[in-house]
Amino acid sequence: MQPKVGILILGDQLSWHHPALTEAVPGETVVILAEVAEEALYVRHNRHKIVLLFSAMRHFATALQKRGFDVQYYRFEDGVASLLEACSRAHATWELDQLQLCEPGEYRLSEQMEGWSEQLGIPVSVLADSRFLASRSDFADWAAGRKQYRMEYFYREMRKRYGFLMEGSQPEGGKWNYDAENRSGWRGQCEIPARLAPVLDDTTSEVIETVLAHFPYNPGDLTAFRWSVTHEAAQAELDWFCEHALPLFGTYQDALAESSPWLFHGLISMYLNCGLLEPLAVCEQVETAYRRGHCSLAAAEGFIRQVLGWREYVRGLYWYQMPDYRELNALAAVRPLPEWFWTGSTDMRCLSQALKQSLDLGYAHHIQRLMVIGNFALIAGLSVSEVCDWYLAVYTDAYEWVELPNTLGMALFADGGIMASKPYAASGKYIQKQGDHCKACRYDPKKVTGDGACPYNSLYWDFIHRHSELLGQNPRMGLILGGWRKRAQEDRQAVLEWAENILDDLSVL
């Protein structure tokens, strides 16, 4: 038998730029893909995510076979417990000489893989993930010696390195960041374009039936499944976005709307994170749209910042800080997660909408995640570990490398400021400004205490009071703390008592 190299491809690595595939030779290579129980069950994954990955893996296996590769594929029904078992079975079948794989995106898997060579009895090579635009060592070099790891400065270095939106050594338009121009709230100012209708082939339909049968209690309304499962279909979604939504993406990227879960967002993070799209090509396509005058500089910069800056930054920070990062809890937040986080059954309209959308569709945009759900979790002092596990479970684009820094660091400030320059806490007034949810809510964003008062308001001030010592060391919080301390004692006491009543029984909100 001719020597065989085994290549294990994980469900979030479905890319032709996979470092082991780029040099692979058909006929000398066995590609292993496996829908394993351990990966499907370690959190209560949204069914949209499971369907997306299982179907995309099956389609990728077919594409590999068309290119002449031998493929060893294990379906969920085959009962393979773990990735190691999948490799062991493939080795027994194909008598592999070696196994190659790309470094995983999650620390727990990286730890597991350290002993694989001994367990399998063949050499195992773990290759650097070249699909990202900054390697782990790139980020470590940038972070070395810094007291603060601010994304903005990392992003500027990435702009210079790749030349996106640059005029020589200077940023296009004279500014690095146009975020101030991308904060409009939603008041139905214009028509929201209708998205491409989903097309479900036989493979995806079969996977949906499998997931419904084996994951009956997981979140996710699969009658609304709309995600692409091939490289070509994901590219078509990106093409549609650049043509129809990109011009207004920046303007309304922070908006909250009753009428649409999508607004003008790209809906491509799940494809970037599983390999169906490549970050460099995505940024190039958006810059091309700007260069031909199809969108504003603010829209193009805002989008590219999310991919070239934010996505690369959180991945670098994750690996730079793990494994200790996951245990951080700077604000000692331990209050149990309310059960309605898994149902959306709360009278707070903005929170109910964001939760139900997240659970049903596996999707919410960054303001819903940060300033509606995350903000509530922050000011209510909800358990950091429970909140992080919830975010990892419900979103189609969630993997720990991207979820943990965004949730623990950005949303919950549990790292004490390693990531964010201040806590992203806000009252109901911010949510009212950004969208139209408040009109349909029984709570009044103008009221702080009393019947019908928006819970975000008193909880916000209770949060400021509760953590005043820590926040007092933050120069960005000085004005807010000063204003709170200047209020009459009886006024402050009334607010704190109202917040305490809310926190005593979150289940009734």
Secondary structure, DSSP 8 states (H G I E B T S, - for coil): ----EEEE--TT---TT-TTTTT--TTSEEEEEE--HHHHHSS---HHHHHHHHHHHHHHHHHHHHTT-EEEEE-GGG----HHHHHHHHHHHH--SEEEEE--SSHHHHHHHTTHHHHHTS-EEEE--TTSSS-HHHHHHHHTT-S---HHHHHHHHHHHHTTTEETTEEGGG-S--GGGS----SS-S-----------HHHHHHHHHHHHH-TTSS--GGG-----SHHHHHHHHHHIIIIIHHHHTTTTT-B-SS-S-TT----HHHHHHTSS-HHHHHHHHHHHHHTTSS-HHHHHHHHIIIIIIIHHHHHHHHHHTTGGGG--TT---B---GGGGT---S-HHHHHHHHHHHHHS---HHIIIIIIIHHHHHHTB-HHHHHHHHHHH-TT--HHHHHIIIIIIIT-TTTTSS-SS-----HHHHHHHBSGGGG-SSBTT-SSSTTB-HHHHHHHHHHHHTHHHHTT-GGGHHHHHHHHHS-HHHHHHHHHHHHHHHHTGGG-
